[in-house]
Each structure stands twice: as structure tokens, then as C-alpha cells.
Amino acid sequence: MKLAEENGCESIAFCCISTGVFGFPQHEAAQIAVSTVREYKKTTGSGIKVIFNVFKDDDRMIYCDLFAKK
């Protein structure tokens, strides 16, 4: 995110990295992604828009649940 902002990007998208054929647990991956983005934005005051790109309904539900917990 820092690199994206340094290069003038106003938004960035992340996919569910390694949760498909590589088998990393979906819920753990989402928790790491969301907490990392929240912490970055909190500590830097960043206004970058972050999009989490999901391919499966169960991934979407995981992210929706995490965002509901703010």
C-alpha cells in the first residue's frame, strides 16, 4: 500500500492470495489481509481505497463477517 501511494495510486486491489490450490486457510488469510490494511490505514492516516477481490461466495462471506466486526 505504501508503494502504491508513493506512485500516486488512489486505490489498490488484493485477491485471496494462496487460498486456492495452495491451500492456505481462507479465514486466516482474510483476517491477515483485513487487519494489515486496517493497521496501515490507522497508523499512516492513509486514504487509499482497498478492494478485496474474491472469487467464491464463501470468501465473500468471510470478508463481510470481518467488516461487520469493525
Residue, then its C-alpha position, 0 to 999 in steps of 0.5 A: m500500500k505504501l508503494a502504491e501511494e508513493n506512485g500516486c495510486e488512489s486505490i489498490a486491489f488484493c485477491c485471496i492470495s494462496t487460498g486456492v490450490f495452495g491451500f492456505p486457510q481462507h479465514e486466516a488469510a482474510q483476517i491477515a489481509v483485513s487487519t494489515v490494511r486496517e493497521y496501515k490505514k490507522t497508523t499512516g492516516s492513509g486514504i487509499k481505497v482497498i478492494f478485496n477481490v474474491f472469487k467464491d461466495d464463501d470468501r465473500m462471506i468471510y470478508c463481510d463477517l470481518f467488516a461487520k466486526k469493525 
